[in-house]
Amino acid sequence: MGRAPAMWLFFSRRLRMWLVLTVVVPLTTGLLRRVGRSLERRRGPSSVSRTLLKAGDLGDRARATLRGGRRR
């Protein structure tokens, strides 16, 4: 099990970036949004819930920018 991180060394920089942008960023932004919505449902809007929702949106915008523009 200790060899899994070393496997990243065999991927090219471009492939690693693609994996991060297509897998890690969407999962993270979805999680941030889900936690923000959950907080808003339970306790109402707060600075923490708004920050989590904004962080989810920021991740989506950054991903779109890195991909070469906003796609809808």
RAMO-V457632 format. One record per helix or strand of 3 or more residues. SS is the DSSP state (alpha for helix, beta for strand). FROM is the first residue (numbers start at 0). TO is the last residue. Records with the same first field share a line. If there is no record, write none. Layout:
BEGIN
SS->FROM-TO, FROM-TO
END
This chain:
BEGIN
alpha->4-9, 12-42, 46-65
END
